[in-house]
Amino acid sequence: MTRVMAYVDGFNLYFGLKQARLKRYFWLDVAALARSLLKPGQQLTTAHYFTARIRDNGHNTADQRRQNDYLEALALQGVQCQFGHYLEKLRECRACHVTWPDYEEKMTDVNIAIQLMTDAFDDAFDLALVISGDSDLTTPIRRVRERFAGKRVIVAFPPNRHSKALKQHASGHLAIGEDKLRTSQLPDQILRPDGFVLQRPASWR
């Protein structure tokens, strides 16, 4: 049996779905999605999900609540979540020179790279399934293939996401179709151990 580990770039996946106008699939079971992409003889052992928690800006309480519920739901499905952070940056209007604070997500690609390399050195997988279209992951994927000749790295591109560099250096690649997203949704209601029910956000239907 081929051991598979999945590495899900949460931001790349989220914004791919958003740009493709597939918001109805935000309540996505990423472990189920990864399993749906496997071939006979392959078994998913772990699904890693990489993201950063939304920072409070005084106007995004509902966004934070939706994200927290989603991350809890993933954890209850056995998904291992790892978090980067947001870095505040000052942006300026080129026309009027008005400035405002903005936030840029940091560390997701680094966290994916470190986990991928660590798992390769620990011989934790035979095949790595990387769900992302971020070309920043090209180097760690290339290094894993160079250092561990017996291991394969497959890239699965979210909707509206692709990278020629990733295609070139991965063992193989595929595009995630809407059919896989549709059949890999979390239950509308998920019961926590304390009795609280997590629900799919109404705006994600």
Secondary structure, DSSP 4 states (H G I P E B T S, - for coil): -EEEEEEEEHHHHHHHHHHTT-GGG-SB-HHHHHHHTPPTTEEEEEEEEEE-PPPP-SS-HHHHHHHHHHHHHHHHTT-EEEE-EEEEEEEE-TTT--EEEEEEEESHHHHHHHHHHHHHHTT--SEEEEE---GGGHHHHHHHHHH-TT-EEEEEEPTT---HHHHHHSSEEEE--HHHHHTTBPPSEEE-TTS-EEE--GGG-
